[in-house]
Amino acid sequence: MNQKLLISFPNSISVTIKREDLIHTVVSGNKFRKLKYNLFQAKAENKKTLLTFGGAFSNHIAAVAFAAKENGFQSIGIIRGDELKDKIAANPTLQFAQECGMQFEFVSREAYRLKNEAAFLDELKLKFGDFFLIPEGGTNALAIKGCEEILTEEDRGFDYICCAVGTGGTISGIINSALPHQKVLGFPALKGDFLQDEIRIFVQNENWELITDYHFGGYGKVKEDLIGFINQFYADNQIPLDPIYTGKMVFGVMDLIQKNYFPAHSNILLIHTGGLQGIRGMNVKLKNKQLPTIAINV
Ligand SMILES: *Cc1c(COP(=O)(O)O)cnc(C)c1O
């Protein structure tokens, strides 16, 4: 569903937001798109178990746990950080995944770095038996195929399409289905120059660019002005944004509009990739640091 923002913008710019956060009540946004064809494939291969990787507050872990439950798979989550073992109750994401039946394997940050190596995967096979492997963040060719379904006929008139970037899978699908007159802008939620190359693996089109100025210090990092922005945006538009991805992207677009980055009369589409389950975990962290919290009930 596309929702036009009613607040007014300079230079006759118009901004519309695609509410992918509403496509599913639990597996909201892009993680639903990314899992769709992976679930078909796992079924076709007759797999009984899904295994994947993620951090403490991962939207992907929550999505896989729920999708596994709904589709009759067992699920195993390899979680980064062995100190989390004893802290499940204090972590809304892990608690939710556990309630969905996900079995956890907590590993140190060092061990986690080896997650794509054959020896590590062989060890997991010995321990858990056969499984269908979904990579960290869910990005693979089947995920990108799912994300090619985000843009539809109704989006042909937009000049700019903006989305948050984590591993680059979602934007790759969007780039593949964007039209030649459209420009796709990606806003990485983390620091690092590797993303450009990751995306090039999956796309041929050239009409895209990464805007790297709005990561707010890195993945999962927030600043008070970002929290203030999310709360104000919610008050103005009644649209909830998450602090890890969509909040940073929308902050970036609003800032670029103020800085006259976009030509007059630009018709901008923002992709709301979901991630709202992360608000609760972020609020736990913010409270611990005695910072203002996100005033959105999810
Ligand atoms: C995972 C996620 C992203 C990033 O998607 P990638 O395909 O990894 O780039 C963006 N927004 C939200 C809400 C997410 O959960």
PDBQT file of the ligand as one rigid body, heavy atoms in Angstrom, charges set to zero:
ROOT
HETATM    1  C1  LIG A 301      17.006  -6.375   7.210  1.00  0.00    +0.000 C 
HETATM    2  C2  LIG A 301      16.374  -5.049   7.008  1.00  0.00    +0.000 A 
HETATM    3  C3  LIG A 301      16.826  -4.143   6.029  1.00  0.00    +0.000 A 
HETATM    4  C4  LIG A 301      18.025  -4.419   5.186  1.00  0.00    +0.000 C 
HETATM    5  O1  LIG A 301      17.778  -5.370   4.204  1.00  0.00    +0.000 OA
HETATM    6  P1  LIG A 301      18.978  -5.978   3.369  1.00  0.00    +0.000 P 
HETATM    7  O2  LIG A 301      18.310  -6.824   2.379  1.00  0.00    +0.000 OA
HETATM    8  O3  LIG A 301      19.809  -6.783   4.335  1.00  0.00    +0.000 OA
HETATM    9  O4  LIG A 301      19.766  -4.853   2.811  1.00  0.00    +0.000 OA
HETATM   10  C5  LIG A 301      16.150  -2.956   5.869  1.00  0.00    +0.000 A 
HETATM   11  N1  LIG A 301      15.100  -2.631   6.649  1.00  0.00    +0.000 NA
HETATM   12  C6  LIG A 301      14.646  -3.457   7.603  1.00  0.00    +0.000 A 
HETATM   13  C7  LIG A 301      13.508  -3.025   8.434  1.00  0.00    +0.000 C 
HETATM   14  C8  LIG A 301      15.260  -4.687   7.818  1.00  0.00    +0.000 A 
HETATM   15  O5  LIG A 301      14.810  -5.502   8.792  1.00  0.00    +0.000 OA
ENDROOT
TORSDOF 0
